[in-house]
Amino acid sequence: MTAAQADLAGARSEFNQSFAIDTPRVEDGAAIWRIARDSEVLDLNSSYSYLLWCRDFGATSLVARDEAGAPTAFVTGYIRPERPEALVVWQVAVDASRRGRGLAGVLLDELTARVAKERGITALETTVTPDNTASDRLFTAYAARHGAALEREVLFDGGLFPERGHQPEVLYRIGPLSF
C-alpha cells in the first residue's frame, strides 16, 4: 500500500465515523458557497449559482456532513455534453477545520464511483491553476490510486479572463478509469 492509499484509508475510517456522504440539497447552497469562499483558492461563484448547482447538478455532486448534518466539504461536477463518458469536477473544497485528513480524496473517489455506476463514466476532467498545489496533489494522487493516466494541457490562457492576473486553467484529463 502506498502512502497516499494509507492516508486515504485512514481518512475513510475517520469519515465513516464522523461524517456522512450525501447528495447536496438546495438548502446546502449557502454553506457550500461559504466553504468555497473561505478556501481562498477557488474562484468564487455567486451564491445563487451554488443554489442552482445543488438543484440541477446534485446527481453529479456530493457533500460531507458533520454529526449535526451541516456540510463541511463538497465536490461539484457535471457530465460534459460533448464527452458523456467524462465527469468534469468543477470544485472541491473542505472546511478549514477539516482539512489535511484526506476528505477531499474520499469525496472524489465516492463521487466518481457513483457516477461511473449510474452513468458509465470512464474519465475525469478538471482544471487547476499552476499555483494550486493542493488540487494538483489531489488529482495526481487520484490518478495514481486508480492506475489511470494523467494528461495536462492549458485549457484557458490567463489572458482570456476579464480580470487581470488570472492564471491559466490547466486541464487535467484522467483515464481510463475502471471501477
Backbone as JSON Lines, residues from 0, in Angstrom:
{"i":0,"aa":"M","n":[0.85,-1.18,0.0],"ca":[0.0,0.0,0.0],"c":[0.89,1.24,0.0]}
{"i":1,"aa":"T","n":[0.58,2.17,-0.89],"ca":[1.37,3.4,-0.96],"c":[0.97,4.33,0.18]}
{"i":2,"aa":"A","n":[1.78,5.37,0.4],"ca":[1.46,6.35,1.45],"c":[0.13,7.04,1.15]}
{"i":3,"aa":"A","n":[-0.13,7.35,-0.12],"ca":[-1.39,8.01,-0.49],"c":[-2.58,7.1,-0.21]}
{"i":4,"aa":"Q","n":[-2.43,5.81,-0.5],"ca":[-3.52,4.88,-0.22],"c":[-3.74,4.72,1.27]}
{"i":5,"aa":"A","n":[-2.66,4.7,2.05],"ca":[-2.78,4.58,3.52],"c":[-3.46,5.81,4.1]}
{"i":6,"aa":"D","n":[-3.08,7.0,3.62],"ca":[-3.72,8.22,4.1],"c":[-5.21,8.2,3.79]}
{"i":7,"aa":"L","n":[-5.56,7.75,2.57],"ca":[-6.96,7.71,2.19],"c":[-7.71,6.68,3.01]}
{"i":8,"aa":"A","n":[-7.1,5.54,3.29],"ca":[-7.75,4.53,4.13],"c":[-8.03,5.09,5.52]}
{"i":9,"aa":"G","n":[-7.07,5.82,6.07],"ca":[-7.28,6.46,7.37],"c":[-8.39,7.49,7.31]}
{"i":10,"aa":"A","n":[-8.43,8.26,6.25],"ca":[-9.48,9.26,6.09],"c":[-10.84,8.59,5.96]}
{"i":11,"aa":"R","n":[-10.91,7.48,5.22],"ca":[-12.19,6.76,5.09],"c":[-12.68,6.28,6.45]}
{"i":12,"aa":"S","n":[-11.77,5.79,7.28],"ca":[-12.15,5.31,8.6],"c":[-12.71,6.47,9.43]}
{"i":13,"aa":"E","n":[-12.0,7.59,9.45],"ca":[-12.48,8.76,10.2],"c":[-13.78,9.25,9.61]}
{"i":14,"aa":"F","n":[-13.85,9.28,8.29],"ca":[-15.02,9.77,7.59],"c":[-16.24,8.95,7.97]}
{"i":15,"aa":"N","n":[-16.11,7.64,7.96],"ca":[-17.24,6.77,8.27],"c":[-17.72,6.95,9.7]}
{"i":16,"aa":"Q","n":[-16.84,7.38,10.6],"ca":[-17.21,7.54,11.99],"c":[-17.86,8.89,12.28]}
{"i":17,"aa":"S","n":[-17.45,9.93,11.58],"ca":[-17.91,11.26,11.97],"c":[-18.55,12.07,10.84]}
{"i":18,"aa":"F","n":[-18.67,11.5,9.66],"ca":[-19.25,12.21,8.54],"c":[-20.21,11.32,7.79]}
{"i":19,"aa":"A","n":[-21.11,11.95,7.08],"ca":[-21.99,11.23,6.16],"c":[-21.8,11.85,4.78]}
{"i":20,"aa":"I","n":[-21.74,11.02,3.78],"ca":[-21.66,11.49,2.4],"c":[-23.07,11.51,1.85]}
{"i":21,"aa":"D","n":[-23.42,12.62,1.21],"ca":[-24.8,12.81,0.81],"c":[-24.86,13.62,-0.48]}
{"i":22,"aa":"T","n":[-25.99,13.55,-1.14],"ca":[-26.28,14.39,-2.28],"c":[-26.62,15.78,-1.76]}
{"i":23,"aa":"P","n":[-26.07,16.82,-2.37],"ca":[-26.41,18.16,-1.89],"c":[-27.87,18.51,-2.17]}
{"i":24,"aa":"R","n":[-28.42,19.3,-1.27],"ca":[-29.79,19.81,-1.4],"c":[-29.71,21.32,-1.57]}
{"i":25,"aa":"V","n":[-30.75,21.91,-2.1],"ca":[-30.76,23.36,-2.33],"c":[-30.42,24.11,-1.04]}
{"i":26,"aa":"E","n":[-30.92,23.66,0.08],"ca":[-30.65,24.36,1.34],"c":[-29.18,24.26,1.77]}
{"i":27,"aa":"D","n":[-28.38,23.44,1.09],"ca":[-26.93,23.36,1.35],"c":[-26.15,24.42,0.58]}
{"i":28,"aa":"G","n":[-26.79,25.07,-0.37],"ca":[-26.09,26.01,-1.24],"c":[-25.33,27.1,-0.51]}
{"i":29,"aa":"A","n":[-25.93,27.69,0.51],"ca":[-25.26,28.77,1.24],"c":[-24.02,28.26,1.97]}
{"i":30,"aa":"A","n":[-24.1,27.09,2.57],"ca":[-22.94,26.53,3.27],"c":[-21.83,26.17,2.28]}
{"i":31,"aa":"I","n":[-22.21,25.64,1.14],"ca":[-21.21,25.3,0.12],"c":[-20.54,26.57,-0.39]}
{"i":32,"aa":"W","n":[-21.32,27.62,-0.6],"ca":[-20.76,28.9,-1.02],"c":[-19.75,29.41,0.01]}
{"i":33,"aa":"R","n":[-20.09,29.32,1.31],"ca":[-19.18,29.77,2.37],"c":[-17.89,28.96,2.4]}
{"i":34,"aa":"I","n":[-18.0,27.64,2.22],"ca":[-16.8,26.8,2.2],"c":[-15.91,27.19,1.03]}
{"i":35,"aa":"A","n":[-16.51,27.43,-0.14],"ca":[-15.75,27.85,-1.32],"c":[-15.1,29.21,-1.07]}
{"i":36,"aa":"R","n":[-15.86,30.15,-0.52],"ca":[-15.32,31.48,-0.23],"c":[-14.14,31.4,0.74]}
{"i":37,"aa":"D","n":[-14.32,30.62,1.79],"ca":[-13.29,30.55,2.83],"c":[-12.06,29.76,2.4]}
{"i":38,"aa":"S","n":[-12.15,29.04,1.29],"ca":[-10.99,28.29,0.81],"c":[-9.87,29.24,0.39]}
{"i":39,"aa":"E","n":[-10.23,30.43,-0.05],"ca":[-9.29,31.44,-0.51],"c":[-8.46,30.99,-1.7]}
{"i":40,"aa":"V","n":[-8.88,29.91,-2.35],"ca":[-8.17,29.4,-3.52],"c":[-9.12,29.3,-4.71]}
{"i":41,"aa":"L","n":[-10.33,28.88,-4.47],"ca":[-11.28,28.69,-5.56],"c":[-11.78,30.01,-6.11]}
{"i":42,"aa":"D","n":[-12.11,29.99,-7.41],"ca":[-12.84,31.12,-7.96],"c":[-14.24,31.05,-7.36]}
{"i":43,"aa":"L","n":[-14.64,32.11,-6.68],"ca":[-15.94,32.1,-6.02],"c":[-17.03,32.5,-7.01]}
{"i":44,"aa":"N","n":[-18.03,31.66,-7.13],"ca":[-19.18,31.94,-7.95],"c":[-20.22,32.67,-7.1]}
{"i":45,"aa":"S","n":[-21.27,33.16,-7.72],"ca":[-22.33,33.83,-6.96],"c":[-23.02,32.82,-6.05]}
{"i":46,"aa":"S","n":[-23.56,33.31,-4.96],"ca":[-24.29,32.41,-4.04],"c":[-25.46,31.76,-4.78]}
{"i":47,"aa":"Y","n":[-26.06,32.48,-5.68],"ca":[-27.16,31.95,-6.48],"c":[-26.71,30.72,-7.28]}
{"i":48,"aa":"S","n":[-25.49,30.77,-7.84],"ca":[-25.03,29.64,-8.65],"c":[-24.88,28.37,-7.81]}
{"i":49,"aa":"Y","n":[-24.52,28.49,-6.55],"ca":[-24.41,27.3,-5.7],"c":[-25.79,26.71,-5.4]}
{"i":50,"aa":"L","n":[-26.8,27.56,-5.27],"ca":[-28.16,27.06,-5.1],"c":[-28.6,26.3,-6.36]}
{"i":51,"aa":"L","n":[-28.34,26.89,-7.52],"ca":[-28.67,26.21,-8.78],"c":[-27.9,24.9,-8.92]}
{"i":52,"aa":"W","n":[-26.61,24.93,-8.53],"ca":[-25.79,23.73,-8.65],"c":[-26.4,22.6,-7.84]}
{"i":53,"aa":"C","n":[-26.81,22.91,-6.62],"ca":[-27.4,21.87,-5.77],"c":[-28.71,21.35,-6.36]}
{"i":54,"aa":"R","n":[-29.47,22.22,-6.99],"ca":[-30.73,21.8,-7.6],"c":[-30.51,21.01,-8.89]}
{"i":55,"aa":"D","n":[-29.64,21.51,-9.78],"ca":[-29.54,20.96,-11.12],"c":[-28.45,19.91,-11.31]}
{"i":56,"aa":"F","n":[-27.43,19.93,-10.46],"ca":[-26.31,19.0,-10.63],"c":[-26.05,18.17,-9.36]}
{"i":57,"aa":"G","n":[-27.07,17.99,-8.55],"ca":[-26.93,17.19,-7.33],"c":[-26.53,15.76,-7.61]}
{"i":58,"aa":"A","n":[-26.95,15.2,-8.73],"ca":[-26.64,13.81,-9.05],"c":[-25.16,13.61,-9.39]}
{"i":59,"aa":"T","n":[-24.46,14.71,-9.69],"ca":[-23.04,14.61,-10.02],"c":[-22.2,15.43,-9.03]}
{"i":60,"aa":"S","n":[-22.71,15.58,-7.82],"ca":[-22.03,16.32,-6.77],"c":[-22.27,15.62,-5.44]}
{"i":61,"aa":"L","n":[-21.42,15.91,-4.46],"ca":[-21.56,15.32,-3.12],"c":[-21.2,16.34,-2.06]}
{"i":62,"aa":"V","n":[-21.77,16.16,-0.87],"ca":[-21.35,16.91,0.31],"c":[-20.98,15.92,1.4]}
{"i":63,"aa":"A","n":[-20.1,16.37,2.28],"ca":[-19.81,15.63,3.51],"c":[-20.51,16.39,4.62]}
{"i":64,"aa":"R","n":[-21.24,15.67,5.44],"ca":[-21.97,16.29,6.54],"c":[-21.35,15.87,7.87]}
{"i":65,"aa":"D","n":[-21.26,16.82,8.8],"ca":[-20.76,16.51,10.13],"c":[-21.86,15.85,10.95]}
{"i":66,"aa":"E","n":[-21.57,15.63,12.22],"ca":[-22.51,14.94,13.11],"c":[-23.85,15.66,13.21]}
{"i":67,"aa":"A","n":[-23.85,16.98,13.05],"ca":[-25.08,17.77,13.12],"c":[-25.79,17.87,11.77]}
{"i":68,"aa":"G","n":[-25.19,17.31,10.72],"ca":[-25.81,17.34,9.4],"c":[-25.41,18.52,8.55]}
{"i":69,"aa":"A","n":[-24.5,19.36,9.05],"ca":[-24.07,20.53,8.3],"c":[-22.99,20.16,7.28]}
{"i":70,"aa":"P","n":[-23.04,20.72,6.08],"ca":[-21.97,20.47,5.09],"c":[-20.62,20.99,5.6]}
{"i":71,"aa":"T","n":[-19.6,20.14,5.48],"ca":[-18.25,20.54,5.86],"c":[-17.26,20.38,4.7]}
{"i":72,"aa":"A","n":[-17.7,19.78,3.63],"ca":[-16.87,19.61,2.44],"c":[-17.8,19.31,1.27]}
{"i":73,"aa":"F","n":[-17.32,19.58,0.06],"ca":[-18.15,19.28,-1.1],"c":[-17.27,19.04,-2.32]}
{"i":74,"aa":"V","n":[-17.86,18.37,-3.29],"ca":[-17.3,18.25,-4.63],"c":[-18.46,18.43,-5.59]}
{"i":75,"aa":"T","n":[-18.28,19.31,-6.58],"ca":[-19.32,19.53,-7.57],"c":[-18.8,19.1,-8.93]}
{"i":76,"aa":"G","n":[-19.69,18.55,-9.73],"ca":[-19.3,18.09,-11.05],"c":[-20.48,18.06,-11.99]}
{"i":77,"aa":"Y","n":[-20.19,17.76,-13.24],"ca":[-21.23,17.6,-14.25],"c":[-20.69,16.69,-15.35]}
{"i":78,"aa":"I","n":[-21.6,16.13,-16.1],"ca":[-21.24,15.31,-17.26],"c":[-21.05,16.24,-18.44]}
{"i":79,"aa":"R","n":[-19.93,16.12,-19.09],"ca":[-19.63,17.01,-20.21],"c":[-20.47,16.6,-21.42]}
{"i":80,"aa":"P","n":[-21.29,17.5,-21.94],"ca":[-22.19,17.14,-23.05],"c":[-21.47,16.57,-24.27]}
{"i":81,"aa":"E","n":[-20.32,17.14,-24.63],"ca":[-19.6,16.67,-25.81],"c":[-18.8,15.4,-25.54]}
{"i":82,"aa":"R","n":[-18.67,15.04,-24.29],"ca":[-17.92,13.83,-23.91],"c":[-18.65,13.16,-22.76]}
{"i":83,"aa":"P","n":[-19.76,12.48,-23.02],"ca":[-20.6,11.95,-21.94],"c":[-19.93,10.88,-21.09]}
{"i":84,"aa":"E","n":[-18.76,10.41,-21.49],"ca":[-18.02,9.44,-20.67],"c":[-17.15,10.15,-19.63]}
{"i":85,"aa":"A","n":[-17.15,11.5,-19.65],"ca":[-16.28,12.26,-18.75],"c":[-17.08,13.03,-17.7]}
{"i":86,"aa":"L","n":[-16.67,12.87,-16.45],"ca":[-17.18,13.69,-15.36],"c":[-16.24,14.87,-15.21]}
{"i":87,"aa":"V","n":[-16.77,16.07,-15.3],"ca":[-15.97,17.27,-15.07],"c":[-16.15,17.67,-13.61]}
{"i":88,"aa":"V","n":[-15.07,17.72,-12.88],"ca":[-15.12,18.17,-11.49],"c":[-14.92,19.67,-11.5]}
{"i":89,"aa":"W","n":[-15.94,20.38,-11.02],"ca":[-15.93,21.84,-11.04],"c":[-15.17,22.39,-9.85]}
{"i":90,"aa":"Q","n":[-15.56,22.0,-8.65],"ca":[-14.89,22.49,-7.45],"c":[-14.86,21.39,-6.38]}
{"i":91,"aa":"V","n":[-13.81,21.43,-5.59],"ca":[-13.67,20.56,-4.41],"c":[-13.16,21.46,-3.3]}
{"i":92,"aa":"A","n":[-13.82,21.43,-2.15],"ca":[-13.36,22.24,-1.02],"c":[-13.75,21.56,0.29]}
{"i":93,"aa":"V","n":[-12.89,21.77,1.28],"ca":[-13.1,21.24,2.62],"c":[-13.0,22.4,3.6]}
{"i":94,"aa":"D","n":[-13.91,22.44,4.55],"ca":[-13.87,23.46,5.59],"c":[-12.49,23.46,6.24]}
{"i":95,"aa":"A","n":[-11.99,24.65,6.56],"ca":[-10.63,24.79,7.11],"c":[-10.39,23.9,8.32]}
{"i":96,"aa":"S","n":[-11.38,23.71,9.15],"ca":[-11.21,22.9,10.37],"c":[-11.09,21.41,10.08]}
{"i":97,"aa":"R","n":[-11.39,21.01,8.86],"ca":[-11.39,19.58,8.49],"c":[-10.32,19.23,7.46]}
{"i":98,"aa":"R","n":[-9.5,20.19,7.07],"ca":[-8.5,19.94,6.02],"c":[-7.36,19.08,6.52]}
{"i":99,"aa":"G","n":[-6.65,18.49,5.55],"ca":[-5.45,17.72,5.86],"c":[-5.71,16.31,6.32]}
{"i":100,"aa":"R","n":[-6.93,15.83,6.15],"ca":[-7.29,14.48,6.6],"c":[-7.69,13.55,5.45]}
{"i":101,"aa":"G","n":[-7.54,14.02,4.22],"ca":[-7.88,13.19,3.08],"c":[-9.34,13.19,2.7]}
{"i":102,"aa":"L","n":[-10.13,14.11,3.25],"ca":[-11.57,14.1,2.98],"c":[-11.89,14.42,1.52]}
{"i":103,"aa":"A","n":[-11.1,15.3,0.92],"ca":[-11.35,15.62,-0.49],"c":[-11.16,14.37,-1.36]}
{"i":104,"aa":"G","n":[-10.14,13.57,-1.05],"ca":[-9.92,12.34,-1.8],"c":[-11.05,11.34,-1.62]}
{"i":105,"aa":"V","n":[-11.57,11.25,-0.4],"ca":[-12.7,10.36,-0.14],"c":[-13.92,10.79,-0.97]}
{"i":106,"aa":"L","n":[-14.21,12.08,-0.95],"ca":[-15.35,12.58,-1.73],"c":[-15.16,12.35,-3.22]}
{"i":107,"aa":"L","n":[-13.97,12.6,-3.71],"ca":[-13.69,12.42,-5.13],"c":[-13.83,10.96,-5.54]}
{"i":108,"aa":"D","n":[-13.31,10.05,-4.74],"ca":[-13.45,8.62,-5.04],"c":[-14.92,8.19,-5.01]}
{"i":109,"aa":"E","n":[-15.64,8.64,-4.0],"ca":[-17.06,8.27,-3.87],"c":[-17.88,8.82,-5.03]}
{"i":110,"aa":"L","n":[-17.63,10.07,-5.4],"ca":[-18.39,10.67,-6.49],"c":[-18.14,9.94,-7.8]}
{"i":111,"aa":"T","n":[-16.88,9.7,-8.13],"ca":[-16.6,9.04,-9.41],"c":[-17.13,7.61,-9.43]}
{"i":112,"aa":"A","n":[-17.07,6.92,-8.31],"ca":[-17.62,5.56,-8.27],"c":[-19.14,5.58,-8.49]}
{"i":113,"aa":"R","n":[-19.82,6.52,-7.84],"ca":[-21.28,6.62,-8.0],"c":[-21.66,6.96,-9.43]}
{"i":114,"aa":"V","n":[-20.98,7.97,-10.0],"ca":[-21.34,8.42,-11.35],"c":[-20.95,7.35,-12.38]}
{"i":115,"aa":"A","n":[-19.87,6.64,-12.14],"ca":[-19.5,5.55,-13.05],"c":[-20.58,4.48,-13.05]}
{"i":116,"aa":"K","n":[-21.08,4.15,-11.87],"ca":[-22.11,3.12,-11.77],"c":[-23.41,3.57,-12.43]}
{"i":117,"aa":"E","n":[-23.79,4.82,-12.21],"ca":[-25.06,5.33,-12.73],"c":[-25.01,5.76,-14.19]}
{"i":118,"aa":"R","n":[-23.84,6.28,-14.63],"ca":[-23.77,6.87,-15.96],"c":[-22.67,6.3,-16.84]}
{"i":119,"aa":"G","n":[-21.85,5.42,-16.29],"ca":[-20.83,4.76,-17.09],"c":[-19.63,5.61,-17.45]}
{"i":120,"aa":"I","n":[-19.3,6.61,-16.64],"ca":[-18.13,7.42,-16.98],"c":[-16.86,6.58,-16.92]}
{"i":121,"aa":"T","n":[-15.89,6.98,-17.73],"ca":[-14.58,6.31,-17.73],"c":[-13.44,7.31,-17.65]}
{"i":122,"aa":"A","n":[-13.79,8.59,-17.5],"ca":[-12.76,9.63,-17.44],"c":[-13.2,10.74,-16.5]}
{"i":123,"aa":"L","n":[-12.21,11.44,-15.98],"ca":[-12.45,12.6,-15.14],"c":[-11.67,13.76,-15.74]}
{"i":124,"aa":"E","n":[-12.28,14.93,-15.76],"ca":[-11.61,16.14,-16.19],"c":[-11.78,17.2,-15.12]}
{"i":125,"aa":"T","n":[-10.8,18.04,-14.99],"ca":[-10.88,19.2,-14.1],"c":[-9.86,20.21,-14.58]}
{"i":126,"aa":"T","n":[-9.93,21.42,-14.06],"ca":[-8.88,22.39,-14.33],"c":[-8.27,22.84,-13.01]}
{"i":127,"aa":"V","n":[-6.99,23.13,-13.07],"ca":[-6.23,23.55,-11.9],"c":[-5.3,24.68,-12.33]}
{"i":128,"aa":"T","n":[-5.23,25.73,-11.53],"ca":[-4.27,26.79,-11.82],"c":[-2.9,26.36,-11.31]}
{"i":129,"aa":"P","n":[-1.84,26.84,-11.95],"ca":[-0.49,26.4,-11.57],"c":[-0.12,26.63,-10.11]}
{"i":130,"aa":"D","n":[-0.73,27.6,-9.44],"ca":[-0.39,27.88,-8.05],"c":[-1.2,27.06,-7.04]}
{"i":131,"aa":"N","n":[-2.12,26.23,-7.51],"ca":[-2.98,25.46,-6.61],"c":[-2.36,24.08,-6.36]}
{"i":132,"aa":"T","n":[-1.37,24.04,-5.49],"ca":[-0.65,22.79,-5.24],"c":[-1.53,21.74,-4.57]}
{"i":133,"aa":"A","n":[-2.48,22.17,-3.73],"ca":[-3.35,21.2,-3.07],"c":[-4.19,20.44,-4.11]}
{"i":134,"aa":"S","n":[-4.75,21.15,-5.07],"ca":[-5.54,20.48,-6.11],"c":[-4.67,19.62,-7.01]}
{"i":135,"aa":"D","n":[-3.48,20.11,-7.33],"ca":[-2.57,19.3,-8.13],"c":[-2.28,17.98,-7.42]}
{"i":136,"aa":"R","n":[-1.98,18.04,-6.14],"ca":[-1.72,16.82,-5.37],"c":[-2.94,15.91,-5.32]}
{"i":137,"aa":"L","n":[-4.12,16.51,-5.1],"ca":[-5.36,15.73,-5.01],"c":[-5.59,14.93,-6.29]}
{"i":138,"aa":"F","n":[-5.5,15.57,-7.44],"ca":[-5.81,14.89,-8.7],"c":[-4.68,13.99,-9.17]}
{"i":139,"aa":"T","n":[-3.44,14.34,-8.86],"ca":[-2.33,13.46,-9.18],"c":[-2.42,12.18,-8.36]}
{"i":140,"aa":"A","n":[-2.75,12.31,-7.08],"ca":[-2.91,11.13,-6.21],"c":[-4.12,10.3,-6.65]}
{"i":141,"aa":"Y","n":[-5.19,10.97,-7.07],"ca":[-6.37,10.26,-7.55],"c":[-6.01,9.38,-8.75]}
{"i":142,"aa":"A","n":[-5.3,9.96,-9.72],"ca":[-4.89,9.19,-10.91],"c":[-4.02,8.01,-10.5]}
{"i":143,"aa":"A","n":[-3.09,8.21,-9.58],"ca":[-2.22,7.12,-9.14],"c":[-3.01,6.02,-8.43]}
{"i":144,"aa":"R","n":[-3.95,6.4,-7.56],"ca":[-4.77,5.41,-6.85],"c":[-5.56,4.54,-7.81]}
{"i":145,"aa":"H","n":[-5.99,5.14,-8.9],"ca":[-6.84,4.43,-9.86],"c":[-6.06,3.86,-11.04]}
{"i":146,"aa":"G","n":[-4.75,3.98,-10.99],"ca":[-3.92,3.43,-12.06],"c":[-4.24,4.02,-13.42]}
{"i":147,"aa":"A","n":[-4.62,5.28,-13.43],"ca":[-5.05,5.94,-14.67],"c":[-4.01,6.95,-15.13]}
{"i":148,"aa":"A","n":[-3.97,7.15,-16.42],"ca":[-3.08,8.16,-16.99],"c":[-3.59,9.55,-16.65]}
{"i":149,"aa":"L","n":[-2.67,10.48,-16.5],"ca":[-2.99,11.87,-16.25],"c":[-2.29,12.72,-17.31]}
{"i":150,"aa":"E","n":[-3.1,13.43,-18.09],"ca":[-2.56,14.34,-19.11],"c":[-2.93,15.76,-18.7]}
{"i":151,"aa":"R","n":[-1.99,16.68,-18.93],"ca":[-2.22,18.09,-18.62],"c":[-1.96,18.94,-19.86]}
{"i":152,"aa":"E","n":[-2.81,19.95,-20.06],"ca":[-2.6,20.93,-21.11],"c":[-3.36,22.19,-20.73]}
{"i":153,"aa":"V","n":[-2.87,23.33,-21.17],"ca":[-3.55,24.59,-20.87],"c":[-4.88,24.6,-21.63]}
{"i":154,"aa":"L","n":[-5.95,24.78,-20.89],"ca":[-7.28,24.87,-21.5],"c":[-7.63,26.33,-21.79]}
{"i":155,"aa":"F","n":[-7.45,27.19,-20.79],"ca":[-7.73,28.61,-20.95],"c":[-6.51,29.41,-20.5]}
{"i":156,"aa":"D","n":[-5.93,30.15,-21.41],"ca":[-4.81,31.02,-21.07],"c":[-5.32,32.13,-20.14]}
{"i":157,"aa":"G","n":[-4.48,32.59,-19.25],"ca":[-4.86,33.63,-18.3],"c":[-5.38,34.89,-18.96]}
{"i":158,"aa":"G","n":[-4.91,35.22,-20.15],"ca":[-5.34,36.41,-20.86],"c":[-6.79,36.37,-21.32]}
{"i":159,"aa":"L","n":[-7.42,35.21,-21.31],"ca":[-8.83,35.11,-21.71],"c":[-9.78,35.62,-20.64]}
{"i":160,"aa":"F","n":[-9.31,35.7,-19.4],"ca":[-10.18,36.1,-18.3],"c":[-10.27,37.62,-18.22]}
{"i":161,"aa":"P","n":[-11.43,38.15,-17.85],"ca":[-11.58,39.6,-17.81],"c":[-10.78,40.28,-16.69]}
{"i":162,"aa":"E","n":[-10.53,39.58,-15.61],"ca":[-9.76,40.19,-14.53],"c":[-8.26,40.01,-14.78]}
{"i":163,"aa":"R","n":[-7.5,40.99,-14.41],"ca":[-6.06,40.94,-14.61],"c":[-5.42,39.94,-13.66]}
{"i":164,"aa":"G","n":[-4.37,39.29,-14.16],"ca":[-3.59,38.42,-13.3],"c":[-4.15,37.03,-13.1]}
{"i":165,"aa":"H","n":[-5.24,36.68,-13.78],"ca":[-5.77,35.32,-13.62],"c":[-4.78,34.34,-14.24]}
{"i":166,"aa":"Q","n":[-4.46,33.33,-13.51],"ca":[-3.54,32.33,-14.03],"c":[-4.25,31.45,-15.06]}
{"i":167,"aa":"P","n":[-3.47,30.76,-15.88],"ca":[-4.11,29.84,-16.83],"c":[-4.8,28.7,-16.1]}
{"i":168,"aa":"E","n":[-5.82,28.18,-16.71],"ca":[-6.51,27.0,-16.2],"c":[-5.97,25.81,-16.98]}
{"i":169,"aa":"V","n":[-5.32,24.91,-16.26],"ca":[-4.71,23.73,-16.87],"c":[-5.7,22.58,-16.78]}
{"i":170,"aa":"L","n":[-6.02,22.0,-17.92],"ca":[-6.93,20.87,-17.98],"c":[-6.21,19.6,-17.57]}
{"i":171,"aa":"Y","n":[-6.76,18.89,-16.6],"ca":[-6.26,17.57,-16.21],"c":[-7.26,16.56,-16.75]}
{"i":172,"aa":"R","n":[-6.77,15.64,-17.57],"ca":[-7.59,14.54,-18.09],"c":[-7.07,13.26,-17.44]}
{"i":173,"aa":"I","n":[-7.94,12.56,-16.74],"ca":[-7.56,11.35,-16.03],"c":[-8.4,10.2,-16.57]}
{"i":174,"aa":"G","n":[-7.73,9.15,-17.03],"ca":[-8.46,7.99,-17.52],"c":[-7.54,7.1,-18.34]}
{"i":175,"aa":"P","n":[-8.02,5.99,-18.76],"ca":[-9.36,5.49,-18.47],"c":[-9.47,5.01,-17.02]}
{"i":176,"aa":"L","n":[-10.68,5.19,-16.49],"ca":[-10.97,4.74,-15.14],"c":[-11.73,3.42,-15.21]}
{"i":177,"aa":"S","n":[-11.46,2.57,-14.26],"ca":[-12.22,1.32,-14.15],"c":[-12.63,1.15,-12.7]}
{"i":178,"aa":"F","n":[-13.85,0.73,-12.51],"ca":[-14.39,0.57,-11.15],"c":[-14.9,-0.83,-10.95]}
